[in-house]
Amino acid sequence: MKRYGLIGYPLGHSFSQRYFTEKFEREGIAECVYENFAIESVDRLDEVLERHPDLCGFNVTIPYKERIVPRLRSMAEEAEKIGAVNCVRVTPEGLFGYNTDAHGFRTSLLRLLGGARPRQALVLGTGGASKAVKYVLTELGIPFDVVSRTAAAGDYTYENLSRDTVRTHRLIVNATPLGTFPNTDACPDIPYEAVGKEHFLFDLVYNPPLTEFLRRGQMRGAAVVNGYDMLVGQAEKAWAIWNGDE
């Protein structure tokens, strides 16, 4: 039996277990199982590894994408540059970390933008997921500013983010968990009245499919996309890594 899984806390919002279970059934992949490991501290990872010696690899989600780094033997170059890991390969030599969020985000973002390249972007949030977003935007040559709850963590806070700033930043990426089921009424507190049909709104949240953030942008004519395609892309990239295809 080959075992794969997901660590994080809490895990009620995760799509990974369902996705991989359906993938195994759909593609006839036998003797494989994927399960959630909701651990209240990253230090409890040792318990998971001891209890499941057949664990071949696992995904990492909130809040451990950065906290997992000191526990790794090595990191892929892209993950090291990003500073966050969401995919780990388990080997007899130790744990090896990768970042597949960047691959998933890049693929989905380019599909949203088509041939457009906004002159400026806003990244909402400063966690592990936002690091992959910022890495991809830098790679694509799209300048960005970061919006955070505290002045020390970003270029803007939600309190001082003006309509003019939103108006000139035509790509807005929600890299926070705000709006995730069951808290579907929540959304980042930005001046949505400044969003228009020239805007692109990307929400890393995928459940619900139309978050409040996206709904408000869509009402004003913006092109919108949720995080589902990004998750599929990063999941397939992780599968390739775990099976030595990368």
Secondary structure, DSSP 8 states (H G I E B T S, - for coil): -EEEEEEES--TT--HHHHHHHHHHHTT--SEEEEEEE-SSGGGHHHHHHH-TTEEEEEE-TT-TTTTGGG-SEE-HHHHHHT--SEEEEETTEEEEE--HHHHHHHHHHHHHTT---S-EEEE--SHHHHHHHHHHHHHT--EEEEESSTTTSSEETTT--HHHHHH--EEEE-S-TT-TT-TT------GGG--TT-EEEES--SSSS-HHHHHHHHTT-EEE-SHHHHHHHHHHHHHHHTT--
